[in-house]
């Protein structure tokens, strides 16, 4: 698959950004261990961060039409860097909480324009592979991020936020230098055109995909945010979460050729959720660092089948020029998950232990695998109807 030059540069820049993007997983730990917050208070602040990402995602889709995609991406990256440096330097809990909320308000700005740029530059039949390439590139960055977390996190968790801020600024510099500056008025997604299109909130297939995406986001964010706390509960240094996640991202890179095998959408999602279930069930019974590695490989393979395909289906649902808006609505699933996960994860671990948390998520994954054929029949039917009516 040959991608346009600007898309390849965007993917490379995002991978560099991802090299430091491991601080979020340690936010709750930093607030509780570094700034004296109770576990419940730390979870509430993390939930406030997640709540702030909801308008951030919608604003990102809106600004992509108003300001242009490159400018919106730059605004989000620079804003994230400023907020992360604020968390790193925060002298007290109140300051850290304010910076965490600020981080949430800018955290999702660059996602809709980035994803829309890929969708609008790649034919529909190649979008799943293109989004998976983005996921794989981010995985390569995550491999470095995991090692940074393993080394830097043992010294002071604040430095993880400094490294994350530095990579955001590096990514912004690359995008500023190499991506073309588009004029919003000349874009296919110009405001006067976009305003005449049907609202994505009225597209039932999109709302169904967003509901399914929310369940996936809950599962993924529980893995990300709860893993350090789970390790701590088992007497393992929480910084070792970086090493575990690095194993997961290496798995994504090595196993990517699996996507050359033809899967139907429903079959791919069912297989992906079953692999997630197997990995999380393994976490429920593993209590040492080596024992956690094999389950990590399993759920990483599941993610490989799930992430790119969901974005591809949503981008196909969007009318011409409305991709950023559709992806912004779909991306709200991550905002909802980021609100709920810190509260749910910390409460379950504190009350029942990490094994119960992993077992419960594994059961949810099995349920999602069972309903995949029904869940993903509706979006495909909607695509057929739109094609028949000339809307796509």
Residue pairs with C-beta under 8 A, 6 or more apart in sequence:
1 126
1 129
1 130
1 133
3 11
3 121
3 122
3 130
3 133
4 121
6 117
6 121
6 178
6 179
6 180
7 117
7 118
7 121
7 122
7 130
9 174
9 175
9 178
9 179
10 114
10 117
10 118
10 175
10 179
11 118
11 133
11 134
11 137
12 137
12 174
13 171
13 174
13 175
13 178
14 114
14 134
14 137
14 138
14 141
14 171
15 137
15 138
15 140
15 141
16 141
16 167
16 170
16 171
16 174
17 77
17 141
17 167
17 168
17 170
17 171
18 137
18 138
18 140
18 141
18 142
18 145
18 167
19 141
19 144
19 145
19 148
19 167
20 145
20 148
20 160
20 163
20 164
20 165
20 166
20 167
20 168
21 141
21 142
21 145
21 164
21 167
22 142
22 145
22 146
22 148
22 149
22 160
22 164
22 242
22 245
23 84
23 87
23 160
23 161
23 163
23 164
24 224
24 225
25 149
25 224
25 225
25 227
25 228
25 241
25 245
26 149
26 153
26 157
26 160
26 228
26 238
26 241
27 42
27 45
27 46
27 49
27 87
27 100
27 225
28 39
28 42
28 43
28 45
28 46
28 225
28 228
28 229
28 342
28 346
29 42
29 157
29 228
29 229
29 232
29 238
30 87
30 96
30 157
30 158
30 161
31 37
31 41
31 42
31 45
31 46
31 93
31 96
31 97
32 38
32 39
32 41
32 42
33 157
34 157
34 158
35 90
35 92
35 93
35 96
36 93
37 45
37 93
39 346
39 350
40 346
40 347
40 350
41 93
42 342
42 346
43 342
43 343
43 345
43 346
43 347
44 342
44 343
45 93
45 96
45 97
45 100
45 342
46 100
46 225
46 338
46 341
46 342
47 338
47 339
47 340
47 341
47 342
47 343
48 97
48 100
48 101
48 104
49 100
49 101
49 103
49 104
49 107
49 338
49 342
50 104
50 335
50 336
50 337
50 338
50 339
50 340
50 341
50 342
51 104
51 335
51 338
51 339
52 101
52 102
52 103
52 104
52 105
52 107
53 104
53 105
53 107
53 108
53 334
53 335
53 338
54 332
54 335
54 336
54 339
55 105
56 76
56 104
56 105
56 106
56 107
56 108
56 109
56 335
57 108
57 111
57 112
57 328
57 331
57 332
57 334
57 335
58 328
58 329
58 332
59 109
60 72
60 76
60 108
60 109
60 110
60 111
60 112
60 113
60 324
60 328
61 112
61 113
61 116
61 324
61 325
61 327
61 328
61 329
62 325
62 328
63 71
63 72
63 75
63 109
63 113
64 72
64 112
64 113
64 116
64 189
64 324
65 184
65 187
65 189
65 190
65 191
65 194
65 324
65 325
66 184
66 191
67 75
67 184
68 181
68 182
68 183
68 184
68 187
69 113
69 114
69 116
69 117
69 182
69 187
69 324
70 113
70 175
70 176
70 179
70 180
70 181
70 182
71 181
72 109
72 110
72 112
72 113
73 109
73 110
73 113
73 114
73 172
73 175
73 179
74 172
74 175
74 176
75 106
75 109
75 110
76 106
76 107
76 108
76 109
76 110
76 111
77 110
77 168
77 169
77 171
77 172
77 175
78 168
78 169
78 172
79 102
79 105
79 106
79 109
80 103
80 106
80 107
80 164
80 165
80 168
81 165
81 166
81 168
81 169
81 172
82 102
82 165
83 99
83 100
83 102
83 103
83 106
84 99
84 103
84 161
84 162
84 164
84 165
84 168
85 161
85 162
85 165
86 95
86 96
86 98
86 99
86 102
87 96
87 99
87 100
87 103
87 158
87 161
88 158
88 159
88 161
88 162
88 165
89 158
90 96
90 99
104 338
108 331
108 334
108 335
111 327
111 328
111 331
112 324
112 325
112 327
112 328
112 331
113 324
115 131
115 311
115 315
115 323
115 324
115 327
115 331
116 189
116 315
116 323
116 324
116 327
118 127
118 130
118 131
118 134
119 127
119 311
119 315
119 318
119 323
119 327
120 188
120 323
122 130
124 312
124 315
124 316
127 308
127 311
127 312
127 315
127 316
128 259
128 308
128 309
128 311
128 312
129 259
129 308
130 308
130 312
131 307
131 308
131 309
131 311
131 312
132 256
132 259
132 304
132 307
132 308
132 309
133 308
134 308
135 252
135 303
135 304
135 307
135 308
136 252
136 253
136 256
139 248
139 249
139 250
139 252
139 253
140 249
140 253
142 245
142 246
142 248
142 249
143 246
143 249
143 250
143 253
145 242
145 245
145 246
146 242
146 243
146 244
146 245
146 246
146 247
146 249
147 242
147 243
147 246
148 160
148 163
148 242
149 160
149 239
149 241
149 242
149 245
150 239
150 240
150 242
150 243
150 246
152 159
152 160
152 163
153 159
153 160
153 238
153 239
153 242
154 237
154 239
157 239
184 190
184 191
187 321
188 320
188 321
189 321
189 322
189 323
189 324
189 325
190 321
193 321
194 321
194 322
194 325
197 319
197 321
197 322
198 319
200 206
200 318
200 322
200 325
200 326
200 329
201 207
201 329
203 317
203 326
203 382
204 378
204 382
205 317
205 378
205 379
205 381
205 382
205 383
206 314
206 317
206 326
206 329
206 330
206 379
208 375
208 378
208 379
209 310
209 313
209 314
209 317
209 330
209 379
210 329
210 330
210 332
210 333
211 333
212 310
212 368
212 375
212 376
213 310
213 330
213 333
213 334
214 332
214 333
214 336
214 337
215 364
215 368
216 306
216 310
216 333
216 368
217 333
217 334
217 336
217 337
217 338
218 336
218 337
218 340
218 341
218 364
219 276
219 280
219 361
219 364
219 365
220 303
220 337
221 334
221 337
221 338
221 341
222 341
222 344
222 345
222 357
222 361
223 280
223 299
223 361
224 245
225 341
225 342
225 345
226 341
226 345
226 346
226 349
226 354
226 357
227 241
227 244
227 245
228 238
228 239
228 241
229 238
229 345
229 346
229 349
229 354
230 283
230 349
230 354
230 357
230 358
231 237
231 238
231 240
231 241
232 238
233 349
233 353
233 354
234 287
234 288
234 354
236 288
236 289
240 289
243 289
244 289
244 292
244 293
244 296
245 296
247 293
247 296
247 297
247 300
248 296
248 297
248 299
248 300
248 303
249 300
251 296
251 297
251 300
251 301
251 304
252 300
252 303
252 304
255 300
255 301
255 304
256 304
258 301
258 304
258 305
259 304
259 305
259 308
263 271
263 305
265 309
265 313
265 376
265 379
265 380
266 372
266 373
266 375
266 376
266 377
267 372
268 305
268 306
268 309
269 305
269 306
269 309
269 368
269 369
269 372
269 375
269 376
270 369
270 370
270 372
270 373
271 302
271 305
271 369
272 301
272 302
272 303
272 304
272 305
272 306
272 369
273 302
273 306
273 365
273 366
273 368
273 369
273 372
274 302
274 365
274 366
274 369
275 298
275 299
275 301
275 302
275 305
276 298
276 299
276 302
276 303
276 306
276 362
276 365
277 302
277 362
277 363
277 365
277 366
277 369
278 295
278 298
278 299
278 302
278 362
279 295
279 296
279 297
279 298
279 299
279 300
279 302
280 295
280 299
280 358
280 359
280 361
280 362
280 365
281 295
281 358
281 359
281 362
282 291
282 292
282 294
282 295
282 298
283 292
283 295
283 354
283 358
284 354
284 355
284 356
284 358
284 359
284 362
285 355
286 292
286 295
302 365
310 330
311 327
311 330
313 376
313 379
313 380
314 326
314 327
314 330
315 323
315 326
315 327
316 383
316 392
317 326
317 379
317 382
317 383
317 386
318 325
318 326
318 327
318 392
319 386
319 391
319 392
320 392
345 357
348 356
348 357
348 360
349 357
368 375
383 392
386 392
